Amino acid sequence: MSDGSSEDRPLEEKEKTFKLSLKTFLYFCIPIVFVVIIAAILSFISDEVYGKELSAVPVEEEEGEEITSATINAVFYVSLALVGATFVYFLLKYGVASIFRVFLGIVVGMSCFLTFLYFIGAVFEYVDLWNDFIALILILIAFIITGVVITAFVSQKLSQKVRNTAILGFSILLGAFLGVAIPLWSAVLILLGLSFYDIYSVFRGPIKRIVELTAEEGEKEEKGDIPMLVFTTSEIDLGIGDLTFYAMLVAESIIIEPFPYTTISAIIGIIIGSIITLKILEKKGLLPGLPLPILCGLGLILLTTMVF
């Protein structure tokens, strides 16, 4: 399940007062830009090689019933996010976070294994270098990557840099996969639905309770149970789910005409939304990371389709 989609803390205030600066902006936005650009490239290559052969929705979009199908799919994904976040909260509340770490590591590791092979296979097919020997080497590399990712998510002894790298890689692969495997209208409604859910979850729902629970632990060891879900900079945290769905939006934009202007617009919109979120974060201790970047990205994509 997409347990990283909204269960984590999208943006959280650190112990010291947060103040937006050029350094903070770069530390925050460079990883986002990196993730969405690589996801867009993988999505483009996959679309060129395989087309839309994958499906990650319970109901396919039939002609004339796209909105109905998309609504059902959006409800499904938002429900997954809600159930997943609630599950995480109760695991942390009752002191069994170690079980969650192992479960998360296995799920994330297997997801990375499958999506890595899918996209790297598409890349080698695209450049016409695919053969049995290459396939064997890539499978071995995929196993190594899977082992590193599982360790990064399960172990609390690895450095935050290693965890950050694993989070970036997972966000790229899953975001690109969702971008190629979810039909357009479903993707739009899923992103909007998760954005509104993110607002509820941060201010009144599971994320708020998780943050409060973590704060109550003070300096106890349990406070280290959540960072596996968060890309951490010196001053702010960005949830793995936020990065994944930014990547999904940009990956989805490659099928929208006029490409590549829609993709460029999506990236610019995400950056603008992130900057606005950072400015608001100066006065707020906790904010949802999805709504403004996603809304700005979708808005600029729509504007681009109207202008061009």
N, C-alpha and C positions, 0 to 999 in steps of 0.2 A: 504493500500500500504506500501511497505517497505521504508517509508520515512526516516528511519534512516540509509539506506544503504550507501549513499555517500553525503547526504546533509550537514552533520555536518563537523566540523573542525577536521580532523584526528589527526593532531599534530599541536599545536600552541605555539609559544614562549610566555612566561609570561613576565611581566613587567621587571623582573630582568634578567640578562644574564643567559642563560641556560648552565650548565656544567655537563657533564655526570659523575656520581659518583656511588659507590656501592649502596648507599642509594636510589638514583634516579632509578637505574636499578631495584632494588628490588620492589620499589613502583610501577614501570611501568610493570614489567614482572610477578609478582605474580598474579595480577588480570587476566592477559591474560592466564596464565597456569591454574588457577582455572576455568575460563570460558570454556576453550577448553576441559579440562579433564571431567568436569561434563557433557558437551554436548556430548562427546564421549560415556560416560557411558549410558546416556539416549538414545542415538541413537542405541547403541548395544542392550539394553534391548528391545527397541521398535521393532528393526529388528527381534529379537528372538521371540517376542510375536505376532506381527502383520504382519511382513514381509513388503514388499513394496506395501502397500495398498493405500497409499496417493499419490497425484500428485499435484505439485505446478508449473506446466509449461503449457503454452498454446498448445504446440504440443508434443505429445508423441513420444518417440524414437522407430521407427519401425526398425526391423532387416534389415540391408543393407542400411538404410538411417539415421543412427545415427548422422553423422556429419551435414547433412542438417537440421535435426530437432533441433539439439543442437545449431546450428548457429542462427536459428530463435528465440529460447528461450533466447539466450544470448542477441540478439538485443532487445528483449522485456524487459528484466530486466535492461539493460543499459538505454533504453528509459525511463523506470519508474524512474530511478535515476535522469536522466537529468530533466525530467518534475517536479519531486518532489523538487529538489534543486532550480529550477527556481521559483516554486511556493512559497517556503520559502523566497527566496530573495525579491520577490515583496510584500509579506505580511509584511516583516520587513521594506522595503523601504517606504511603504505607511502607516506605523504606526498602523497596525492591527495585531500585533504579538499575542495579547491576543486571537484572534480567532484561530490562529495556535496552541497555547498552549492547548486550549480546544479540538480542533480536534485531535491533537497528543495524548493527554491524553486518549481520548475515544478509539482511534484506538489501541494504545499500551495496554490499559487495557483489551480490548476485546481479543486481541491476546494472552495476558498472561493467561486470563481465559480459553480459548479453549486449548491452548498448554499445560498448566499446567495439566488440566484434562486428556488430551491425554497421557502425559508421566507418570503422577503419577498413572493413571490407569494401564498402561503397567507395572510399577514397582510392583504394588500389584498383578497383574496377574502373573508376573514372580516369585514372592515368594509365590504364591498360597494363598493369604490372601484376595482375592477379594470377597465381598459380598454386599448386599444392604445397610447395616448399614455403612460400610466403604465408600461406594459410596456417601451416604448422607453427611457424615462428610467431605469428600474431596470436595464436591460441596460447602459446607459452607466455607471451608478454601479458596477455589478458589475465592469466592465472596469477602472475606476479603482481599486477596492478590490483587485482581483487584481494590478494593477501595483505597488501599495504593498506588498502582502504579499510578492510575489516579491522585490522590492528589499530588504525587511526581512530576509528569510531568506538572500539571496545576498550582500548587501553587508556588509562588516565596519566600514563607516564611519558607519553610522547609530547613534543613541544607543540605550541599553538601554531607554529609555522607549518608543521607537517599536517595538522588538522585542517588548517586553512587551505592548503594545497588539495587535500582530499575533498573538501567541501566545494572548491572551485571546479574540480574535475567532475564530481558527481552532478553538480548543478548544470554544467555544460551538456553532459551526456543525457541526463533526464529531460532537461528543457528542450533540447533539440529533438529528442524522441517524441515528446508530447506534441511538439510543433508539427512533426510529419505524420503523427498517428491520430490526431484529432481534427475533424472537419472544421471548416472556417467558422460557421455560425456557432457550433458547440464551443469552440475555443474562445470566441468573444464572450459568450454568456458565462462560461466557466471562469474566465478571468474577472469579469465584472462581479459574479457571485462570490468568488473568493475574496475580492477586494472589500466588498461590504461585510462579508463574514469576518475578515481581518479586523475591521473597525470594532465590531461587536466583541470579538474574542480578546482584543487588547484592553478594551475599556470595561467590559463586564463579564467576559467569558473565560474560557480555559487559560488563555495566555496570562490574563490578569492574575488568576489564581496561582498559576505556576510561578510567576514573578514574586508574588507575595509569599508563597511557600518557601522559595529560595531565599528571600530576604530574612525570613524567620529563622533560617538555619544559621545565620550569622557566619561565623568563621569555621563552622563544622565542615567535615570532609564532603558532605552531601552537596555542598555548594558547587562542586566540580562536576556535577552530573549533567548540567545543561550545556556547557560550552561545546560539546560535540555537535550541537545543532546550529552553531552560530559562527559566522565568519567574523573574527575579532580584529579590530584595529586598536590603536592606542587609546582612543576615546569613545568609540561607538561600536556597536555590534549590529550585524546584518544577518537576518535569518536565512538558513539554507533554502527555505521555501520561497523567500522573496527573490533570491538569485535565480532559482529554477524557473519561476514564472515570468521573470523579466526575459530570460532566455527563450522561454516558450513563445512569448509575444513576438519577439524579433524573428524567431525561426518560422512562425506562422506567416509573418509578413512577406516572405519570399514568394508566396503563391498569390499575392494580391497585386494587381496591376495599378499603377505602373511601377513594376520592379525595375531597378533597385531603389527608386525614390521612396517607396513605402518602407523599406527596411531602414534607410537612413532616417526617415521621419520617426520611426519607432524608437531608434536608438536615441535620437535627440530628445524625444518626448520623455523617455525614461530618465535621462540625465536631468532635464528640467524639473520633472517631478521629484527626483531625489534631492535636488538642491533646495526646492521649496520645503520638502520634508525636513531637511537638515536645519533650515532656518527656524522652522516651528519647534524643532527639537531643542533649540536653545532655551526655550521657555517651558518645555514639557519633559518629564522624565522618561516617558515611554510613548511611542507612537507606532501605529501600524505601518509597515514598510511597503505594502502593496498598492493602496488606493491611488495616491497621487501619481507615481510613476506609470502605473497601468492606464489610468484615465488620460494622462497627458500623451502617452504613447498611442493609445487608440484614437484620441482626438486628432493628433497630427497625421496619423494614417488616413483618417476620414477626410481631413482637409486636403491632403495630397491627392487622393483619388478625385476630389472635386476640381482641383486646380489643374491637374495634368490630364 
